[in-house]
């Protein structure tokens, strides 16, 4: 059973940085894509960034130039480096790990950006 655990959230002032981590365990073989989503209160969950095994990336327009997604395939771990954070980035951030035979979400990590 594949499990996904996020870490690295917290409280930061506007303009600051945070690095989120996403660890997949339980024999998460052949991961095709790792992605970060976020959901703010009253809003739908939205895609923030995604990365394929080959390193192709995509970003939401709202985070381009500020956030960077990366992954360590050997460790089955993904990262989201968030710079120049804004209050509107405040949300619960979720990691999603996808493969041909499974699609798993983590429980989420809270990111709060104060103005």
Secondary structure, 3 states (H helix, E strand, C coil): CCEEEEECCEEEECCCCEEEEEEEECCCCCCCEEEEEEECCCCCCEEEEEEECCCCEEECCCCCCCEEEEEEHHHCEEEEEECCCCHHHCEEEEEEEECCCCEEECCCEEEEEEC
